[in-house]
Amino acid sequence: MNIGDKIPEILGKDQNGKEIKASDYKGRKIVLYSYPKASTPGCTAEACSLQAHKAELQAAGYEIIGVSKDKEAAQKKFADAQGLDFPLIADTDTTLLQTLGCWGEKVACGRRTIGTLRTTYLVNEEGIIEKIFTPKEIKTKIHAEQILDYIKG
């Protein structure tokens, strides 16, 4: 997906088995971020950065939704262990990740694999993507600050 595209209506089920829809957020903005694997160091740093700045993001009108291919149980364990109180979508069949365009080839330690490309989409009140942070731009430990800096202009 690109800037100007509308995100899908059905986003998937979160760590509590609740179906998450774009229309649930009508009138609110969304930080929709994809991450490779729950409970790994980079993904934990990124999630904790977002959680730590959740109040600031909400003050700017944004809600947070995470997505990875982890199962609901892994997402729940991750959320509970890190005190995350936002939806983590369990996209086990990678439907949403593929639709968003953040599922593909990546290189780690010189090895090519297929997986989740760490990406963040800032979505407006109408479900339209306004900004995309690409894998190379995202600094996991300070990602919330990167988003806030962008929002503040």
Summary of the structure (lengths in Angstrom):
residues: 153
radius of gyration: 14.1
end to end distance: 23.1
largest distance: 43.4
contacts: 486
relative contact order: 0.24
helix: 34%
strand: 31%
